[in-house]
């Protein structure tokens, strides 16, 4: 009888954990998966790499944001 209670309590805990994981997991926003990012370029201001299609061009330089483009110009 004692073993049955232990197994029942463990099963209940596992079930509660699975339900909580499912509820928490479904509230997360879907992440955008990049499947074909194309050519990667480096931001001339901070150095991170971003897809060329998302970059902000300024002559022959590429930036990750408009703010970095303006900050690099003011140097």
Number of C-alpha atoms within 10 A of each C-alpha: 5 7 8 9 10 11 11 12 12 12 12 12 12 12 12 12 12 12 12 12 11 11 11 10 11 10 8 8 7 8 6 6 7 8 6 7 12 11 10 14 19 17 21 17 18 11 12 12 16 18 15 18 12 14 19 17 16 13 6 6 14 23 26 23 15 14 12 17 19 13 11 13 10 7 5
